[in-house]
Amino acid sequence: MEKRTTKPEYAPYIVQTVRHLLESNREQIIVEVFSSMEHMLHPADLEVLANNEPRWRNQVDHMLDGLIEDGVVLENNGLLRVAEP
């Protein structure tokens, strides 16, 4: 099996990006996460999946959903921000 970046490996980059942008939409966050992680992604992360999206994007999207479910990231009217303790 080819080396891939796991969903949990994306989490700190997602949180850092959301915190940096203060409040942003999902698309901007995904693009920024890619920019900050591009140098460390594996070839398998760049493969296009059956849904016509690269694997990395799918992973970031699912991890972002998990962070929202866990209350780490808050979503309101399509804008995301980090929940402060």
C-alpha positions as CSV (number, residue, x, y, z in Angstrom):
1,M,0.0,0.0,0.0
2,E,1.3,3.4,-0.9
3,K,2.1,5.9,1.8
4,R,-0.7,8.5,2.3
5,T,-1.3,11.3,4.7
6,T,-3.9,10.2,7.2
7,K,-7.0,12.3,8.2
8,P,-5.6,13.1,11.7
9,E,-2.4,14.4,10.2
10,Y,-4.4,17.2,8.5
11,A,-6.2,18.3,11.7
12,P,-3.5,20.6,13.1
13,Y,-3.1,22.3,9.7
14,I,-6.9,22.8,9.4
15,V,-7.1,24.3,12.9
16,Q,-4.1,26.5,12.3
17,T,-5.6,27.7,9.0
18,V,-9.0,28.4,10.5
19,R,-7.4,30.3,13.4
20,H,-5.2,32.3,11.0
21,L,-8.2,33.2,8.7
22,L,-10.3,34.1,11.8
23,E,-13.6,33.3,9.9
24,S,-13.8,31.8,6.5
25,N,-15.7,29.6,4.1
26,R,-14.9,25.9,3.6
27,E,-13.4,26.3,0.2
28,Q,-10.9,29.0,1.3
29,I,-9.8,26.8,4.2
30,I,-9.3,23.8,2.0
31,V,-7.2,25.8,-0.5
32,E,-5.1,27.3,2.3
33,V,-4.5,23.9,4.0
34,F,-3.3,22.5,0.7
35,S,-0.9,25.4,0.3
36,S,0.6,24.8,3.8
37,M,0.8,21.0,3.3
38,E,1.7,20.7,-0.4
39,H,5.4,20.1,0.3
40,M,4.6,17.1,2.6
41,L,1.9,15.3,0.6
42,H,2.7,11.9,-0.9
43,P,2.0,11.0,-4.5
44,A,-1.0,8.9,-3.4
45,D,-2.5,12.0,-1.8
46,L,-2.6,13.6,-5.2
47,E,-4.5,10.8,-6.9
48,V,-7.9,11.7,-8.2
49,L,-10.7,9.6,-6.7
50,A,-14.0,8.3,-8.3
51,N,-15.7,11.6,-7.1
52,N,-13.2,13.5,-9.3
53,E,-11.5,15.1,-6.3
54,P,-7.9,14.5,-5.3
55,R,-7.5,12.3,-2.2
56,W,-6.0,15.1,-0.1
57,R,-9.0,17.3,-0.7
58,N,-11.4,14.5,0.3
59,Q,-9.4,13.8,3.5
60,V,-9.3,17.5,4.5
61,D,-13.0,17.8,3.9
62,H,-13.8,14.8,6.0
63,M,-11.4,15.8,8.8
64,L,-13.0,19.3,8.8
65,D,-16.4,17.7,9.2
66,G,-15.0,15.7,12.2
67,L,-13.6,18.9,13.8
68,I,-17.0,20.5,13.4
69,E,-18.7,17.5,15.0
70,D,-16.2,17.5,17.9
71,G,-16.8,21.2,18.5
72,V,-13.3,22.3,17.7
73,V,-14.4,24.3,14.7
74,L,-17.8,26.1,14.6
75,E,-19.8,26.6,11.5
76,N,-22.4,29.4,11.2
77,N,-24.1,30.5,8.0
78,G,-21.3,28.8,5.9
79,L,-18.5,30.5,7.8
80,L,-16.1,28.5,9.9
81,R,-14.1,29.6,13.0
82,V,-12.2,28.0,15.8
83,A,-14.1,27.4,19.0
84,E,-12.3,29.2,21.8
85,P,-12.2,27.3,25.1
